[in-house]
Amino acid sequence: MKRPLRTTIFAIAAAAAAAACSSSSNTTTPTGPVAAAQVVGVSPAGGATGVDPSAPVVITFSHAMPMADDMYVSLHQDSLTGPLVQGTASWSSDETTLTFQPAAPLKSKTTYVLHLGGGMKDVNGNTVDLTRCGQFGGQTATGGMMGNGGGMMGGNGNGGWNEMGQGWQTPGSGTYGMVFSFTTA
């Protein structure tokens, strides 16, 4: 039995739409692919010393991010496995800048580690491009560096945090985003 032409066209269109939505790391628009957001600024930068203990931590992206992505950003004292710094995360009105203000000034002459998850997605659904993070002193977070830590928001439901799950792992690399270490004044 022959299928009516209308059903065949619908089936082909549905298959084409499914393929377009699932195979690309960049979202497509009528004018072409939308580039993934990049990290275009981190303050304090990795390797910075003499950082003002009362200054906020600021991460800037090239275009809008979902506000929930702040759960894939954390600040630790001493090392990536060190205590989580408590504070408040807020987004700029254009959703390109995340500012973390610690609840209390950071300890003087102490190392802190900012961790950005490798699986963060921008508002278009693209995995954030972390390739420019080295310009800001970022280093790849490897499994050997990981332990239970925290995120600016969210948790594992057991009173602890897991920075090795989805949103933290860089797709296809076996790494866990980027880290930026700095020392306060």
Beta strands, then each sheet from edge to edge (+ up, - down):
strand 1: 27-29
strand 2: 32-34
strand 3: 39-43
strand 4: 57-61
strand 5: 73-77
strand 6: 87-91
strand 7: 97-102
strand 8: 111-116
strand 9: 139-140
strand 10: 178-183
sheet 1: 1+ 2-
sheet 2: 3+ 4- 7+ 6-
sheet 3: 5+ 8- 10+ 9-
end
